Amino acid sequence: QVQLVESGGGLVQAGGSLRLSCAASGLTSSSYNMGWFRQAPEKEREFVAAISWNVGNTRYADSVKGRFTISRDNAKNTVYLQMNSLKPEDTAVYYCAAQDYSGRYYSVGAYQYWGQGTQVTVSS
């Protein structure tokens, strides 16, 4: 069974940094895409960043470009989201997701597997 486990969430002041980790297991193929999504209270889940596992191509939402960086460590089967210059509007539950085919990287519905999420709170 595929399992994604997020970690690294917490409380940080505006302007600070935080790094999220997503440990993946059960994905035997190296051709899948990994994504980070976030959901604030009473808002829709939205795309944050994505990376292709084999090639390392990256994509970002306009709201986080220049501030967030997605990366992966193939040996550790782990995807990271480095978040810098954090703003209060970044406050949300952050989810790690995976798709085992080349789908729409920005679409929630295109991802088959999801983690439980980790809370990120940015104080003003």
N, C-alpha and C positions, 0 to 999 in steps of 0.2 A: 504494500500500500504506500502511495506517495504521501510524504509528510513534509510540511514546511513549518519551521519554528522561528519566529521573530524574537529578537532581543535587542536591548540597547535603548529602549524608550525611557523617558523620564521628564523631569522638570528642568528647564533651562531659561535663563534671562534672555530678553531680546538682544540680538547681536551675537549671541553665543553660538556654539557648535555642538553637534551630537552625531554619533555614528550608529546607524542601525545595522543589524546583521540578520541574515536569513539562512539558516542551515537547512539544506535540502537532502532528502533521502528517498529512495525508491524510484528515482528517475534514472533509468539505465541508459537512455539515449542522451547524446550531447548536442542534439539538434534543436533543443527547445529554447524558448525565450523566457526570461524572467522579468517580472515587473513589480513596481511599487505603486500602490494606490493608497489614498487616504480618505477618511470620512469624518467630517465634523458633525456635531449634533444637529439633527434635523436638516442635513444636507445630503445630496447624492454622493455616492462614492466616486472619486475622480482620479484620473490618471496622474501619476507623478513622474515616473521614469521607467525605462525598460532597457534591457540589454540582451543580445543574442549570446547564448552560452558558448558556442563554438568559435565565432568570429570576434565577438566583443563590440559589435555595433551598438551605439547608444542613442536613445531618444529621450527628450525631456518635455514636460509641459512648460508653456511659456511663463507661468507663474514662478517657476523654480530655476529657470535657465540662469547660469552664472553663479548660482548659490549652492545647488545640490550636484553631487557627482555619484553616479552608479558605477559599481565595479564588481568583479567576481574573482574568486580564488578557486581555480579548477581543482587543485589538489585537496582543498578543504570542502569542496562542494558547498560553498558559501557565497552569497551575494551581499554586497554592502551598499548602504546609502549614506554617504557623507553629507551632512547638512550644515552649511555655514550661513552666517548672517541671518539667523533665524528671526522671524517676525511673529507677533501674536497670531496673525492669521494662518500660520502654519500649524497651529494647534489642531490636532485630530488624532484619530486612531489610524495608525499606518499598517497596511497589510502587504505581505509578500504574496506573489502569485506566479504561476507557471503555466505555460501552454506548450503542448508537445507537437505543435505544428506551426507553420508560418502563417499566423493569423493577424488580425488587426491589433497591434501592440497597445493601442490607446483605449481599447474597448474592454470593459469589465466582462462582457459576455463571451469574449474570445479566450478567456483563461479558464482552464479546467480545474486547477488546484489552487487552494488558498490556505494561508496560515490563519492563526487565531487573532492576530493583530497585536500591536503594542502601542501604548498611549504616549503621545508626545505633547507636552504642555509648555508653551512659551509665554512667560510672564512679561508684562510691559514695564 
